């Protein structure tokens, strides 16, 4: 994985956390920040699991999507 793709995954995780935070602040204001962090971390660490370098089928599909739309 290139550093540019990892940075893009961090941006995607941040946007995902922001959306969860906005929606969660209306539905469950006490849990919104915690849910946003859990979902963003879950996304990022599912893409780059500790101790494992083999990708799953979902990660391969995400990489194929990146290849078709991103220049890096």
Backbone as CSV, one residue per row, in Angstrom:
resi,resn,N_x,N_y,N_z,CA_x,CA_y,CA_z,C_x,C_y,C_z
1,UNK,0.831,-1.186,0.000,0.000,0.000,0.000,0.874,1.247,0.000
2,UNK,0.490,2.179,-0.792,1.239,3.427,-0.819,0.785,4.337,0.321
3,UNK,1.642,5.259,0.638,1.322,6.213,1.702,0.135,7.079,1.299
4,UNK,0.032,7.409,0.004,-1.086,8.233,-0.470,-2.420,7.522,-0.242
5,UNK,-2.454,6.200,-0.479,-3.699,5.457,-0.238,-4.024,5.389,1.241
6,UNK,-3.020,5.244,2.068,-3.270,5.222,3.513,-3.798,6.575,3.980
7,UNK,-3.233,7.655,3.447,-3.740,8.983,3.802,-5.171,9.171,3.320
8,UNK,-5.478,8.652,2.134,-6.851,8.741,1.637,-7.793,7.948,2.543
9,UNK,-7.351,6.786,3.038,-8.169,6.013,3.965,-8.391,6.771,5.276
10,UNK,-7.394,7.537,5.713,-7.554,8.358,6.915,-8.602,9.441,6.655
11,UNK,-8.573,10.034,5.464,-9.574,11.052,5.115,-10.969,10.427,5.057
12,UNK,-11.081,9.256,4.452,-12.379,8.574,4.393,-12.872,8.255,5.804
13,UNK,-11.978,7.792,6.673,-12.365,7.502,8.054,-12.806,8.772,8.773
14,UNK,-12.137,9.893,8.496,-12.530,11.165,9.100,-13.892,11.639,8.632
15,UNK,-14.155,11.509,7.349,-15.471,11.887,6.813,-16.548,10.978,7.395
16,UNK,-16.253,9.706,7.479,-17.192,8.759,8.069,-17.483,9.122,9.526
17,UNK,-16.439,9.479,10.278,-16.625,9.881,11.675,-17.457,11.161,11.763
18,UNK,-17.223,12.104,10.860,-17.967,13.356,10.866,-19.449,13.121,10.605
19,UNK,-19.753,12.268,9.642,-21.153,11.968,9.326,-21.823,11.267,10.506
20,UNK,-21.135,10.295,11.099,-21.685,9.606,12.266,-21.880,10.583,13.417
21,UNK,-20.944,11.516,13.572,-21.058,12.511,14.641,-22.263,13.422,14.423
22,UNK,-22.489,13.855,13.193,-23.649,14.714,12.915,-24.967,13.984,13.146
23,UNK,-25.066,12.778,12.609,-26.305,12.007,12.766,-26.482,11.591,14.221
24,UNK,-25.391,11.176,14.844,-25.462,10.719,16.232,-25.782,11.824,17.215
25,UNK,-25.369,13.057,16.893,-25.656,14.158,17.816,-27.146,14.466,17.893
26,UNK,-27.881,14.094,16.860,-29.336,14.276,16.876,-30.006,13.107,17.594
27,UNK,-29.540,11.891,17.303,-30.191,10.697,17.844,-29.740,10.349,19.260
28,UNK,-28.439,10.413,19.507,-27.893,10.035,20.817,-26.703,10.936,21.137
29,UNK,-26.964,12.146,21.627,-25.880,13.101,21.830,-24.798,12.632,22.809
30,UNK,-25.169,11.801,23.772,-24.187,11.352,24.755,-23.196,10.357,24.150
31,UNK,-23.629,9.632,23.122,-22.802,8.584,22.531,-22.217,8.953,21.171
32,UNK,-22.516,10.123,20.665,-22.153,10.473,19.291,-20.643,10.427,19.063
33,UNK,-19.879,11.033,19.939,-18.437,11.070,19.741,-17.819,9.678,19.850
34,UNK,-18.275,8.904,20.808,-17.758,7.550,20.979,-18.078,6.685,19.770
35,UNK,-19.298,6.760,19.271,-19.677,5.986,18.090,-18.876,6.394,16.862
36,UNK,-18.655,7.693,16.697,-17.894,8.183,15.545,-16.461,7.659,15.586
37,UNK,-15.850,7.665,16.750,-14.472,7.176,16.876,-14.414,5.676,16.626
38,UNK,-15.353,4.939,17.173,-15.361,3.481,16.988,-15.538,3.116,15.516
39,UNK,-16.446,3.786,14.826,-16.688,3.473,13.406,-15.473,3.855,12.557
40,UNK,-14.890,5.018,12.802,-13.726,5.443,12.018,-12.532,4.515,12.256
41,UNK,-12.281,4.176,13.498,-11.178,3.252,13.800,-11.465,1.866,13.235
42,UNK,-12.693,1.440,13.327,-13.061,0.143,12.764,-12.832,0.090,11.271
43,UNK,-13.170,1.169,10.572,-12.919,1.208,9.132,-11.426,1.149,8.842
44,UNK,-10.655,2.007,9.492,-9.224,2.074,9.182,-8.512,0.775,9.531
45,UNK,-8.779,0.228,10.706,-8.062,-0.971,11.109,-8.585,-2.222,10.411
46,UNK,-9.762,-2.157,9.820,-10.184,-3.280,8.986,-9.443,-3.250,7.651
47,UNK,-9.035,-2.061,7.222,-8.240,-1.942,5.994,-6.786,-2.339,6.233
48,UNK,-6.254,-2.058,7.419,-4.851,-2.330,7.745,-4.777,-3.059,9.078
49,UNK,-5.150,-4.340,9.100,-5.155,-5.058,10.370,-3.734,-5.301,10.891
50,UNK,-3.620,-5.270,12.204,-2.322,-5.510,12.823,-1.935,-6.968,12.667
51,UNK,-0.699,-7.209,12.282,-0.176,-8.555,12.229,-0.576,-9.352,11.000
52,UNK,-1.271,-8.750,10.069,-1.698,-9.488,8.881,-1.505,-8.603,7.660
53,UNK,-0.822,-9.132,6.672,-0.597,-8.375,5.445,-1.471,-8.865,4.294
54,UNK,-2.228,-9.966,4.479,-3.087,-10.422,3.387,-4.427,-9.709,3.443
55,UNK,-4.842,-9.255,2.296,-6.108,-8.535,2.222,-7.271,-9.483,2.023
56,UNK,-8.424,-9.065,2.437,-9.632,-9.862,2.238,-10.297,-9.448,0.931
57,UNK,-11.382,-10.079,0.619,-12.091,-9.766,-0.631,-12.639,-8.337,-0.612
58,UNK,-13.089,-7.870,0.537,-13.618,-6.503,0.621,-12.509,-5.490,0.388
59,UNK,-11.333,-5.724,0.982,-10.208,-4.815,0.763,-9.766,-4.825,-0.699
60,UNK,-9.827,-5.975,-1.346,-9.487,-6.039,-2.767,-10.469,-5.230,-3.599
61,UNK,-11.754,-5.280,-3.246,-12.744,-4.489,-3.987,-12.535,-2.993,-3.760
62,UNK,-12.182,-2.601,-2.525,-11.905,-1.187,-2.245,-10.676,-0.741,-3.023
63,UNK,-9.646,-1.582,-3.068,-8.449,-1.249,-3.848,-8.767,-1.119,-5.335
64,UNK,-9.627,-1.978,-5.859,-10.034,-1.870,-7.262,-10.792,-0.572,-7.511
65,UNK,-11.617,-0.165,-6.561,-12.335,1.106,-6.672,-11.356,2.272,-6.677
66,UNK,-10.350,2.225,-5.783,-9.321,3.257,-5.762,-8.576,3.308,-7.098
67,UNK,-8.265,2.123,-7.648,-7.540,2.085,-8.921,-8.325,2.728,-10.051
68,UNK,-9.629,2.592,-10.020,-10.426,3.135,-11.117,-10.670,4.638,-11.013
69,UNK,-10.589,5.206,-9.794,-10.906,6.628,-9.637,-9.742,7.502,-9.190
70,UNK,-8.744,6.944,-8.528,-7.672,7.755,-7.978,-6.404,7.636,-8.821
71,UNK,-5.668,8.719,-8.971,-4.464,8.674,-9.801,-3.233,8.072,-9.100
72,UNK,-3.315,7.748,-7.822,-2.136,7.221,-7.121,-2.324,5.795,-6.717
